[in-house]
Amino acid sequence: MASISLHTNHTLPSLLHSQTPKPTFSQKISLLSRSSQSQFHGLKLSNSTLLSFPSSSSVKSSILAKVTEGAIPPAFTLRDQDGKTVSLSKFKGKPTVVYFYPADESPGCTKQACAFRDSYEKFKKAGAEVVGISGDNSASHKAFAQKYKLPYTLLSDEGNKVRKEWGVPSDLFGALPGRQTYVLDKNGVCRLIYNNQFQPEKHIDETLKFLKTV
Amino acid sequence: MAVLNQRTPTPKLLPRHGRISHKPLLPPRLFHCSATAPPKNRRLNSKTLILNPVTSRPPVINDPSLKSTWTHRAWVTGGCSTVLISLAKSISASADSHIWVQPILAGLFGYVMADLGSGIYHWGIDNYGGAETPVFGAQIDAFQGHHKWPWTITRRQFANNLHALAKVVTFIVLPINLLTNDPVLLGFVGMCSGCIMFSQQFHAWAHMTKSRLPPMVVKLQDGGVLVSRLQHAEHHRAPYNNNYCIVSGVWNEVLDGLSFFEALEMVIYFKFGVRPRSWTEPNSDWTEDPETTTFVS
């Protein structure tokens, strides 16, 4: 099972929205649990649970930095597979699919990359751009993109700074970087968040399905 | 012996498999056979800590390295003895205590867990280390060779095939037999260790054609008691990262369905920076040899 978060005009305000009032202690625990949940074959695994008591700094970073539906994600500038710097603002004006994945050449990431490649024309038809982000360096991205003939941009988030700023949850109690996809509209607002570590092809299906509705 | 085109679309498991000889061999006679579906490139990890090409050579007719030696037979005797003692003690203690259900259930649990253990061990030596790895090097090299010449295992003599596992079982089970009289524990240990020791025989049977197998073995394979030929053939096909269990195979669907080994590989990669062999393109050492030798009986 995967988790999908959608922003529409009819949703109730999320507790995770950056404009909510400062949460009480019990809300902080609940917030943190929800903010760090990810899906693993239907078994929700959190890197913090309702019983854990995270430090105040990690709670703060979770509340303030996480990208949620309806929010504008933090800007970034990263290097692509050719070593050139690319900013998120470059993609403003068109829908953008930003997908965070664990590592180049791992089985799931390869399946996901190839699935985005194979459906790239559909994304183009929807007017959308695709951007993949992982902690690998530009050389690794270049080799990965060349090997699998990936037609879209791969960005190098060395140190996983952007991953943390966007609040991409980890899996297996923090042992694995999470696999999460964001769909931003042409104004740069996050409209869809999809998380699924071990069914990577579903990211393509869900994002395409969503793009058809907007 | 039938000669099959190596591009046979359905996996025909011809009788000749085994671990590979490490000794220099005579030039092979060329026959064609395929123990599995047509070989695809097996991915080889270019970033493993130890990079070792397969050092084995293709086996030939009457290859001495496939025959059992007295040392092999001694270890298998030792292994079987410890297993039988464990089971006998379990039965005896059960009779004395008038408890049967728990030891029998423990034995069944041992059989089930042996399959899981075989899968985890098989995954480990298929993906990490090499011939130079301490303790496990010979087995790692043998298993790499097995992927290249999968049919050889069926030509390996019984004790030759089992002696490595029999050695481990002897060392582990003997102290347990001496230290405990608990029928439940002994039932578990006896079944688990026995299944692990014989897993190489089950593995060999999974590489043989139905016509060459005893009818009872075929029935056990078809009934899911022993790993089936079809299920194990999947392990020898791209992407070579599934169906690792070789006792009954009951865990294969569960582990593969949960992406268990993929998750483990990812965790190991992110914790230790080591990629498994299954992540990268294979070299010729890993791919099934298309010009494999068959043995004419």
Interface residues (C-beta under 8 A of the other chain):
Chain A: F40 H41 P102 A103 E105 S106 P107 G108 L172 A175 L176 P177 F198
Chain B: P239 N241 G257 L258 S259 E262 A263 E265 M266 V267 Y269 F270 K271 R275 S278 W279 T280
